[in-house]
Amino acid sequence: MAALLAVAYPTVRNNSELDKTFAGLPPGVQAALGLAPGSLLTSPAGYLNSQYFANILPLMLLVFGIGLAASAIGGDESAGTLELLLANPVSRLRVAVERAGALLLLVGFLAAVASATLLVLAPSSGLTDGISAGHIVEASAASALLALTFAALTFALGAATGSRSMAIAVSSALAMAGFVIEGIAVQVPALRPVRELSPWHWMLGSNPLQNGLQWHWWLLPVAATVLFVSLGVARFRVRDLH
């Protein structure tokens, strides 16, 4: 996806008609696409945000992260294989912590691949005009942090309840709700305080592709991820398995 995105940019660059079409969309739709006020779709920043960093990349990482996190504890328990593992001389704490660590590494690896692909191909397509390599890395990291927040919630629910399906359903619903609220809050002032609690706003609020990932925006998802994983591990250590 990252490679296709990069090589396709010359086909839309300097397309004024496309800019006019997207400029006529409602503000909420533009916000959901990741277009900042006054930003042009055919500019490098507008193209990367609207076609990748505000939707495709975070959604792909969310699907992967939530699915993997749900299987880490809840999936094995639902399948009846977790008891066989724990019958060996291995503690619940070790199982939970190492699987949470694997989740972190795998989501981070995918984000790194996405970032590296763009860094290699973007210069030849003109996508780096006005965008630093560091900001591409930071935008990819923001997408990974978003996915890890919801993946950590999924891990906690699966570890605390042993239900893979419930963990996926709750986390996916909250992720989609946050995405929708981030878009319509532009036109509905009453929802703006709510979006401050959403990882989508933590990721999109500072526009990391143009401004970098500011410390207070990455600190929130990191803290939420650590909290959710800690709660899941603590509950998993003391409850009866299904």
HELIX and SHEET records of a PDB file:
HELIX    1   1 ALA A    2  ALA A    8  1                                   7    
HELIX    2   2 TYR A    9  THR A   11  5                                   3    
HELIX    3   3 SER A   16  ALA A   23  1                                   8    
HELIX    4   4 PRO A   27  LEU A   33  1                                   7    
HELIX    5   5 PRO A   44  LEU A   48  1                                   5    
HELIX    6   6 ASN A   49  PHE A   53  3                                   5    
HELIX    7   7 ILE A   56  ALA A   70  1                                  15    
HELIX    8   8 SER A   71  GLY A   75  3                                   5    
HELIX    9   9 ASP A   76  ALA A   79  1                                   4    
HELIX   10  10 LEU A   82  LEU A   86  1                                   5    
HELIX   11  11 ARG A   92  SER A  125  1                                  34    
HELIX   12  12 ALA A  133  THR A  161  1                                  29    
HELIX   13  13 ARG A  164  ILE A  184  1                                  21    
HELIX   14  14 PRO A  189  LEU A  191  5                                   3    
HELIX   15  15 ARG A  192  ARG A  195  1                                   4    
HELIX   16  16 PRO A  199  LEU A  204  1                                   6    
HELIX   17  17 PRO A  208  ASN A  211  1                                   4    
HELIX   18  18 TRP A  215  VAL A  238  1                                  24    
END                                                                             
